[in-house]
Amino acid sequence: MYRCLFFSQYIVSDIHVNDYKTTTHRVGGDTFNTLNQEYNMNSRLEKLSDLLTQAHHQIQQTFTQLNPVIGVRQNLRQSGFPADLITIDCLSSNKRIFLLLNDNQPDTLGYQMGLIDSDPDMAFNDISFENINSELLFNWMKDYFLNESHA
């Protein structure tokens, strides 16, 4: 895969080969190269972010009373646990959907329904990452946030 983004005088080119990503940055006449071996994790987070963006837009268009807040928490990674936690909050119902991207399970997405003011427990449900799509995420938000019962 090759991607090139143009921002005025700043050009970023990404070339993805196997599990490595080489990034070329050009600012003016200077060129900088970086090699990122964590491409797989970054690409999963990027893919999930794109799907969440689509699902969020559809939720806002379909249910104007819902305005979920989506956040990426990397405090697990900072604590030494190789994972990112994505939260989807519904402030009006105090409900939260937790999505867990664990580096040790690259083909799986962990998910759990909970409350904003409660930490998740360790009993995440698992789903194959390849089965995640914007329609599924939309349905999770719709079904959970509009349901009157609590987690």
C-alpha positions in Angstrom: 0.0 0.0 0.0 1.2 3.5 -0.8 -0.2 6.7 0.6 0.9 10.2 0.1 -0.5 13.2 1.9 0.2 16.8 0.9 0.1 19.6 3.5 1.4 22.8 1.9 5.2 22.4 1.9 5.1 19.3 4.2 4.8 16.0 2.4 4.3 12.6 4.1 4.7 9.4 2.1 4.0 6.0 3.6 5.1 2.8 2.0 3.9 -0.4 3.7 5.8 -3.6 3.1 5.0 -6.8 5.1 4.8 -5.7 8.7 6.9 -2.6 8.3 6.0 1.0 7.4 8.6 3.4 6.1 7.6 7.0 6.4 9.3 9.7 4.3 8.8 13.3 5.6 9.8 16.2 3.3 9.9 19.7 4.7 11.2 22.2 2.2 14.3 20.5 0.7 15.0 18.2 3.7 13.9 14.6 3.7 13.5 12.4 6.8 12.9 8.7 6.9 11.4 6.7 9.8 10.8 3.0 10.1 7.8 1.8 12.2 7.7 -1.9 13.1 4.4 -1.5 14.9 2.5 -1.0 11.6 0.0 -3.8 12.4 -1.2 -2.3 15.7 -1.3 1.2 14.2 -3.3 0.0 11.2 -5.8 -1.8 13.4 -6.3 1.3 15.5 -6.6 3.4 12.3 -9.1 0.9 10.7 -11.2 0.9 13.9 -11.1 4.7 14.1 -12.3 4.9 10.5 -15.1 2.5 11.2 -16.1 4.3 14.4 -16.1 7.6 12.5 -18.6 6.1 10.0 -20.8 4.6 12.7 -20.7 7.8 14.7 -21.8 9.8 11.8 -24.7 7.4 11.1 -25.8 7.5 14.7 -25.9 11.3 14.7 -27.8 11.3 11.5 -30.3 8.7 12.6 -30.7 9.5 16.3 -30.3 13.2 16.9 -30.7 12.7 20.7 -27.5 10.6 20.8 -24.1 12.2 20.6 -21.6 9.5 21.5 -18.1 10.6 22.6 -15.3 8.4 21.4 -11.9 8.4 23.0 -8.7 6.4 22.7 -7.0 5.7 26.0 -3.4 4.6 26.0 -2.9 4.5 29.7 -2.9 0.7 29.6 0.1 0.9 27.3 1.8 3.4 29.6 1.3 1.0 32.5 3.0 -1.8 30.6 0.0 -3.7 29.2 0.3 -3.9 25.4 -3.1 -2.7 24.5 -5.2 0.4 23.5 -8.7 0.9 25.0 -11.3 2.8 23.0 -14.3 4.1 24.8 -17.7 5.1 23.3 -19.7 7.1 25.9 -23.3 8.2 25.9 -23.5 11.0 28.4 -27.3 11.1 28.5 -27.5 7.4 29.6 -24.2 7.2 31.5 -23.4 4.1 29.4 -20.0 3.2 27.9 -18.9 0.7 25.3 -15.3 -0.5 25.8 -13.2 -1.8 22.9 -9.9 -3.4 23.6 -7.1 -3.8 21.0 -4.6 -6.2 22.6 -1.2 -6.5 20.8 -1.1 -10.2 22.0 -4.4 -11.0 20.2 -4.0 -9.1 16.8 -6.9 -10.9 15.2 -9.4 -10.2 18.0 -11.3 -7.2 19.3 -12.4 -7.3 22.9 -15.6 -5.5 23.8 -17.7 -4.9 26.9 -20.8 -2.9 27.7 -20.6 -0.9 31.0 -21.1 2.4 32.6 -19.1 5.6 32.4 -18.5 5.8 36.1 -17.3 2.2 36.3 -14.1 0.5 35.3 -14.4 -2.5 32.9 -13.9 -5.9 34.4 -11.5 -8.4 32.8 -14.3 -10.4 31.2 -14.2 -8.9 27.7 -16.2 -10.6 24.9 -14.1 -11.4 21.9 -14.9 -11.0 18.2 -12.7 -11.6 15.2 -11.3 -8.2 14.0 -12.2 -9.0 10.4 -15.9 -9.2 11.4 -15.8 -5.6 12.7 -17.6 -3.1 10.4 -19.4 0.2 10.8 -22.8 -1.4 10.7 -21.9 -3.6 13.7 -20.5 -0.7 15.6 -23.6 1.4 14.8 -25.9 -1.4 16.0 -23.9 -1.8 19.3 -24.3 2.0 19.9 -28.0 2.0 18.9 -29.0 -1.1 20.8 -27.1 -0.4 24.0 -27.5 3.4 24.3 -31.2 3.4 23.5 -32.0 0.4 25.8 -33.5 1.6 29.1 -31.9 -1.1 31.2 -28.4 -0.7 32.6 -25.3 -2.7 31.9 
